[in-house]
Amino acid sequence: MNIKRIRFDEFGPYRDWSFTTGDNGVQLMYGPNESGKTSLLEGMRTLLFGGTHKAYGPMTGAL
C-alpha cells in the first residue's frame, strides 16, 4: 500500500489539515511533546481500520 495523501477535516488537534507524502517512500514524523504526533498516528489507524479513537485532553497535574 502506498499512501499518497492524508486529510483530516477534524481529528484531535487537526482542523482542515492534509499531508502529501514524498516520492521516496520514507516518511519521518517528529515534533515537541504535545504537538500531535500520537493523534496523527491514531487518525491514520482510524482511517485504515475504522473504529473510534481515544480523545486526548489536556494533561493536568502530570510530572
WOUR-V344482 format. One record per pair of residues at least 12 apart in sequence whose ideal C-beta (glycine too) atoms are under 7 Angstrom apart, sorted by the first residue. I is the first residue (numbers start at 1). J is the second residue. Records with the same first field share a line. If there is no record, write none. Layout:
I->J ; J
This chain:
3->21
4->20 ; 21
5->18 ; 19 ; 20
6->18 ; 19 ; 44
8->43
11->39 ; 43
12->36 ; 39 ; 42 ; 43 ; 56
13->36 ; 39
14->36 ; 39 ; 43
39->56
42->54
